[in-house]
C-alpha cells in the first residue's frame, strides 16, 4: 500500500514539475486572481497534537498559528499551478500537573518554525467562487524550548524536519478568501529523538495579489 501511494505521489510531482517548467503564455491577471500573497492560519486548543509517546502524553496542544508569504507563482488556465512560499509558525503545548506526583508540575513546550516550501494547486470554479485543492511540502528548522513553571527551568532544542500539508482554499472575493489545512510531519528533538510534528488542523484567511 505504501509503495502504491509513494508511486502515485512521485508521478504526480513529476507531472506538476513538467508543467511548471514548460513555456507558458500565462497572463499576469491569472496570477493575481488565483494566487494568495499572504496566508494566515490558526489552530485552537485540541487542534494540534504531537505523536503519542511517553514523552508527549502529558502535553495538550494549546494553540498555534502560521504565516505564509508567496514569493513565486505559476498558473495555467486558472486550473493547475505551483506556489513557492516561506512559512513561519508558532505552537504551544501545555501539561497539567499530575495529582499523584508532586514532582511533575505545569510545563510549557513552545515551538518556533521557519521553512521554505512548494505548493501544488488544482483549481475549479463553483457557485461564482474559485476552489483550489492543494498539497505542499516544506523542510523546516524548529527551535523548541520547554519551561517548567514550578522551578523556572528551561530546556532548549534546535532541530530540522519535514512537513506535508493538504488543504482546500475557497476564494469568493477579489481581495481574498479562507482555507482549511491539515499538517503532519517529522521533526525529532532531544537524545530520544522525540517527534514533535503530529496531527494539526488550521483554519485561515488569504490576502490576494491586486
C-alpha positions in Angstrom: 0.0 0.0 0.0 2.8 2.4 0.9 4.5 1.6 -2.4 1.4 2.5 -4.4 0.9 5.8 -2.5 4.6 6.7 -2.9 4.5 5.8 -6.7 1.3 7.9 -7.2 2.9 10.9 -5.4 6.1 10.6 -7.4 4.3 10.5 -10.7 2.0 13.5 -9.7 5.0 15.6 -8.6 6.9 14.8 -11.9 3.8 15.8 -13.9 3.4 19.1 -12.0 7.1 19.9 -12.3 7.0 19.2 -16.1 4.1 21.7 -16.4 5.8 24.2 -14.2 8.9 24.5 -16.4 7.3 24.3 -19.8 6.9 27.7 -21.7 3.5 29.2 -20.9 1.7 32.3 -22.1 0.4 33.0 -18.6 -1.4 36.3 -18.2 -0.3 38.3 -15.1 -4.0 38.8 -14.4 -4.4 35.0 -13.9 -1.6 35.0 -11.3 -3.1 37.9 -9.4 -6.6 36.4 -9.4 -5.7 32.9 -8.4 -2.7 33.1 -6.0 -2.5 34.4 -2.5 0.1 36.8 -1.5 -0.3 36.2 2.3 -1.9 33.3 4.1 -2.6 33.4 7.9 -3.6 30.2 9.7 -4.6 29.5 13.3 -5.4 26.4 15.4 -7.3 26.4 18.7 -6.9 24.1 21.7 -7.1 20.5 20.7 -6.5 21.1 17.0 -2.7 20.5 17.2 -1.0 17.4 18.6 2.3 15.7 18.9 2.6 11.9 18.2 1.7 9.9 21.3 4.6 8.5 23.4 5.7 8.6 27.0 7.4 12.0 26.5 4.5 13.8 24.9 1.4 12.2 26.5 1.1 14.8 29.3 1.0 17.6 26.8 -2.0 19.1 25.1 -2.0 21.5 22.1 -2.9 24.9 23.4 -2.8 27.0 20.2 -0.8 27.6 17.1 -0.6 29.9 14.1 1.5 30.4 10.9 2.0 32.9 8.2 2.9 32.1 4.5 4.4 34.6 2.2 4.2 33.7 -1.5 7.4 34.5 -3.4 6.6 32.9 -6.8 3.6 31.5 -8.5 2.7 30.0 -11.9 -0.7 29.1 -13.2 -2.2 27.6 -16.4 -5.8 28.5 -17.3 -6.8 29.0 -13.6 -6.5 25.2 -13.0 -3.1 23.9 -12.4 -0.1 25.6 -10.8 2.6 25.9 -8.2 3.4 28.3 -5.5 6.8 28.8 -3.8 6.5 30.3 -0.3 8.2 30.8 3.0 6.4 29.9 6.3 6.9 30.9 9.8 4.9 29.4 12.7 4.5 29.1 16.4 2.8 26.3 18.5 2.4 26.0 22.2 1.7 22.8 24.2 0.9 22.8 27.9 0.8 20.0 30.5 -1.4 19.7 33.6 0.1 18.7 37.0 -0.1 15.0 37.9 -2.1 14.8 41.2 -0.2 11.6 42.1 3.3 13.0 41.5 4.3 16.1 43.4 7.4 16.5 41.2 5.5 16.9 38.0 4.2 20.4 37.6 2.9 22.7 34.9 5.2 22.7 31.9 5.1 24.5 28.5 6.6 23.5 25.2 7.0 26.3 22.7 7.9 25.6 19.1 9.1 28.2 16.6 9.5 27.1 12.9 10.7 28.5 9.7 10.5 26.8 6.3 10.6 27.3 2.5 8.0 25.3 0.7 6.4 24.3 -2.6 2.6 24.0 -3.1 0.9 22.1 -5.9 -2.5 23.5 -6.8 -5.6 22.4 -8.8 -8.5 24.8 -9.0 -12.0 25.0 -10.4 -15.0 27.3 -10.3 -18.1 26.6 -8.3 -21.0 29.0 -7.5 -19.0 32.0 -8.5 -16.1 31.1 -6.3 -12.7 29.7 -7.0 -12.0 26.5 -5.2 -8.3 25.3 -5.1 -7.2 21.9 -3.8 -3.6 21.7 -2.9 -0.8 19.8 -1.2 2.6 21.1 -0.2 5.8 20.1 1.4 8.5 22.0 3.2 11.7 21.2 5.1 11.8 23.2 8.3 14.0 24.4 11.1 12.5 24.3 14.5 13.5 25.9 17.8 12.0 24.4 20.8 12.1 25.4 24.4 10.4 23.7 27.4 9.8 25.7 30.5 8.6 24.3 33.9 6.6 26.8 35.9 7.4 25.4 39.3 11.2 25.8 39.2 11.5 28.0 36.2 13.8 25.6 34.4 14.2 26.0 30.6 15.4 23.3 28.2 16.2 24.3 24.6 16.4 22.3 21.4 17.3 23.1 17.8 16.3 20.6 15.0 15.3 20.1 11.4 12.4 18.2 9.9 9.9 18.0 7.1 6.1 18.6 7.0 3.5 17.7 4.4 0.1 19.5 4.1 -3.2 19.1 2.2 -5.9 21.6 2.1 -8.7 23.5 0.3 -8.9 27.2 -0.3 -12.1 29.0 -1.3 -12.0 32.5 -2.8 -15.2 34.3 -3.3 -13.8 37.9 -3.1 -11.2 39.6 -5.2 -9.4 40.5 -2.0 -9.1 37.1 -0.5 -10.8 34.0 0.9 -10.4 31.3 3.5 -8.9 27.8 3.8 -8.7 24.7 5.9 -5.4 22.8 6.0 -4.1 19.6 7.6 -0.4 19.2 8.5 1.7 16.3 9.6 5.4 15.5 9.5 8.6 14.5 11.3 11.0 16.7 13.4 12.9 14.9 16.2 14.3 16.6 19.3 16.4 15.5 22.2 18.5 12.4 22.7 15.5 10.2 22.3 14.6 11.9 19.0 11.0 12.6 20.1 8.9 13.7 17.1 7.1 16.9 17.7 5.2 17.0 14.4 1.8 15.4 14.8 -1.8 15.9 13.5 -2.5 19.6 13.0 -5.6 21.3 11.6 -5.6 25.0 10.8 -8.3 27.4 9.6 -7.2 30.6 8.0 -7.6 33.6 5.6 -5.8 34.7 2.5 -5.0 38.0 1.0 -4.8 38.0 -2.8 -2.5 39.9 -5.1 -4.1 43.1 -6.5 
